[in-house]
Amino acid sequence: MKTVQISLNSIDKVKSFVNDITKFDYDFDLVSGRYVIDAKSIMGIFSLDLSKPIDLNIHAEDNFDEIMATLKPYLIQ
């Protein structure tokens, strides 16, 4: 598992983020405080405080380069 911080501060960003990660068969969890949400759930994402950075847990064993390239627009540097 790998954890990165992302920012989803607009509705369009949330929609494109979900579209991008649903292409992968791996599990992705968003962690905000004590809440853990399936990152492929648009409704779940909108239940989080999107004004703050969110931790994304990536449950993948390989393809990290491809996943990170897909996530590049959302990553907090």
Backbone as a ProteinNet text record, in pm:
[ID]
protein_1_A
[PRIMARY]
MKTVQISLNSIDKVKSFVNDITKFDYDFDLVSGRYVIDAKSIMGIFSLDLSKPIDLNIHAEDNFDEIMATLKPYLIQ
[TERTIARY]
84.5	0	89	42.8	113.7	13.1	57.5	-29.8	26	-60.8	-23.6	-129.8	-94.2	-191.2	-241.5	-373.9	-434.6	-525.8	-560.7	-653.8	-767.2	-889.9	-1009.7	-1098.4	-1055.2	-1121.2	-1226.9	-1271.4	-1381.1	-1462.5	-1584.6	-1673.1	-1614.8	-1561.9	-1503.8	-1384	-1302.9	-1186.9	-1230.8	-1336.3	-1387.1	-1434.9	-1511.5	-1563.3	-1450.6	-1353.1	-1244.1	-1156.2	-1139.3	-1061.9	-1127	-1258.2	-1328.8	-1321.7	-1340.1	-1329.1	-1190.2	-1087.2	-949.8	-918.1	-957.4	-916.7	-1005.8	-1125.4	-1207.9	-1150.7	-1052.6	-987	-897.6	-864.2	-777.7	-860.7	-815.3	-887.1	-848.2	-763.6	-717.8	-815.9	-800.9	-882	-811.5	-888.1	-838.2	-927	-866.2	-940.8	-898.5	-995.4	-966.7	-982.6	-884.4	-885.5	-882.7	-985.8	-995	-1035.7	-940.5	-968	-995	-1110.8	-1143.5	-1232.5	-1257.1	-1341.4	-1257.2	-1299.3	-1235.4	-1343.8	-1322.8	-1422.9	-1364.3	-1447	-1406.6	-1385.6	-1264.2	-1231.7	-1304.6	-1367.6	-1441.7	-1588.3	-1624.5	-1762	-1774	-1840.1	-1857.7	-1935.6	-2040.7	-2121	-2037.1	-1954	-1866.7	-1769.5	-1712	-1615.3	-1681	-1804.5	-1872	-1912.5	-1901.2	-1929.8	-1807	-1692.1	-1569.4	-1553	-1465.4	-1429.2	-1326	-1368.9	-1282.1	-1195.6	-1208.4	-1126	-985.4	-965.4	-835.2	-776.3	-644.1	-582.2	-635.3	-643.5	-696.4	-590.6	-577.3	-485.5	-552.4	-480	-528.7	-444	-506.4	-437.7	-457.2	-346.9	-350.6	-314.4	-408.9	-386.9	-352.5	-229.5	-185	-48.8	-23	106.7	202.3	146.9	231	163.1	219.9	166.8	168.9	256.6	260	294.3	382.6	418.9	297.8	217.6	97.9	-5	-22.7	-117.9	-74.7	53.8	103	93.4	114.7	100.7	-44.3	-138.7	-281.5	-320.5	-260.2	-295.3	-225.5	-132.5	-50	-129.9	-243.2	-316.9	-374.6	-386	-452	-352.2	-227.4	-128.1	-89.4	-62.3	-10.7	141.3	211.2	358.1	424.9
-118.2	0	124.6	225.4	353.6	463.1	566.5	678	807.2	884.1	1015	1116	1244.4	1348.7	1409.8	1426.4	1484.5	1600.3	1679.5	1789.9	1774.6	1774.5	1766.6	1885.7	2005.1	2126.7	2182.3	2101.2	2145.8	2024	2049.3	1940.9	1873.1	1952	1894.1	1806.3	1848.9	1769	1634.9	1636.6	1512	1418	1470.2	1386	1325.6	1406.4	1353.7	1257.5	1283	1192.4	1053.4	1050.3	921.7	850.1	923.7	863	804.9	876	830	703.9	699.2	582.7	460.5	477.9	359.8	275.9	328.5	251	140.9	152.8	55.4	-42.5	-169	-271.6	-273.7	-183.1	-181.4	-103.4	-122.9	-48	81.9	189.2	319.4	369.7	413.7	468.4	612.1	698.3	835.5	844.1	903	913.7	1061.1	1103.1	1241	1235.1	1263.9	1252.3	1106.9	1080.3	941.7	873.1	940.2	883.7	816.9	697.7	626.5	599.8	648.8	643.3	569.8	492.3	431.8	545.8	556.4	669.6	663.3	551.1	539.4	580.9	626.6	667.1	819.7	873.5	1018.8	1069.5	999.4	1041.8	1040.1	937.8	930.2	1046.3	1080.6	1190.8	1322.5	1344.9	1470.5	1477.6	1366.3	1370.2	1415.7	1430.7	1473.3	1625	1676.8	1818.8	1836.2	1885.2	1894.5	2020.7	2104	2224.5	2194	2073	2032.8	1920.8	1902.8	1788.4	1656.7	1556.2	1426	1319.5	1223.3	1112	1007.9	962.9	857.5	733.7	625.3	497.4	415.7	374.2	296.5	152.5	61.8	-79.1	-153.5	-134.1	-196.8	-260	-368.4	-433.6	-393.9	-346.9	-307.1	-192.2	-152.6	-41.8	92.9	109.6	237	353.9	331.6	441.1	489.8	395.6	431.6	501.1	449.4	509.2	651.3	669.2	801.7	901.4	854.8	942.6	987.4	896.6	929.3	1027.1	1012.9	1096.2	1232.2	1254	1376.1	1506.5	1524	1652	1675.3	1570.9	1582.4	1585.6	1549.4	1537.8	1674	1676.3	1795.9	1778.9	1873.2	1861.8	1897.6
0	0	0	-70.2	-76.5	-45	25.5	60.5	3.2	-63.5	-117.1	-75.4	-77.2	-46.7	-176	-182.4	-301.9	-261.8	-361.1	-342	-442.8	-392.6	-478	-443.5	-485.8	-439.6	-535.4	-632.8	-718.9	-764.7	-804.8	-849.9	-973.1	-1066.3	-1187.8	-1155.8	-1058.1	-1017.7	-959.1	-878.7	-819	-929	-1024	-1132.8	-1215.5	-1252.5	-1334.6	-1254.9	-1123.8	-1038.1	-1033.8	-1009.6	-1003.5	-1138.8	-1248.1	-1381	-1405	-1359.2	-1379.6	-1300	-1172.1	-1091	-1113.2	-1168.4	-1194.3	-1308.1	-1381.8	-1486.9	-1428.8	-1299.7	-1234	-1152.1	-1147.6	-1071.3	-923.9	-881.7	-742.9	-655.1	-522.9	-428.1	-392.6	-382	-342	-228.2	-118.2	-5.5	18.5	45.6	86.1	237.2	304	449.8	487	556.8	604.5	751.4	839.1	982.4	1017.8	1075.8	1112	1007.9	898.2	793	685	644.5	533.6	430.1	307.8	201.9	81.3	12.6	-113.9	-214	-267	-355.3	-488.8	-520.1	-646.3	-630.2	-509.8	-480	-479.3	-580.1	-587.4	-465.6	-428.4	-312.8	-185.2	-170.1	-53.3	-48.1	-162.2	-167.4	-126.8	-171.8	-137.8	9.6	82.7	226.1	306	238.6	305.7	298.6	383.7	379.2	268.2	153	36.2	35	138.3	143.7	194.9	247.8	301.7	216.7	223.7	155.1	212.5	127.8	166.9	137.9	228.9	206.2	117.9	16.3	-72.3	-49.5	-3	13.3	-113.8	-174.1	-297.8	-263.7	-281.8	-250.3	-378.9	-424.6	-548.9	-526.3	-597.7	-585.4	-697.3	-808.6	-920.8	-995.1	-1108.2	-1190.3	-1119.3	-1018.3	-946	-1037.1	-1135.9	-1226.3	-1304.6	-1354.5	-1431.1	-1341.4	-1220.4	-1126.9	-1090.6	-1059.6	-1020.5	-1136.3	-1258.4	-1374.7	-1389.7	-1365.3	-1372.4	-1262	-1144.2	-1029.4	-1028.5	-1118.4	-1118.1	-1104.6	-1174.4	-1161.1	-1021.7	-940.5	-810.1	-693.3	-720.1	-613.8	-558.3	-427.6	-362.4	-358	-416.9	-427.2	-297.4
[MASK]
+++++++++++++++++++++++++++++++++++++++++++++++++++++++++++++++++++++++++++++

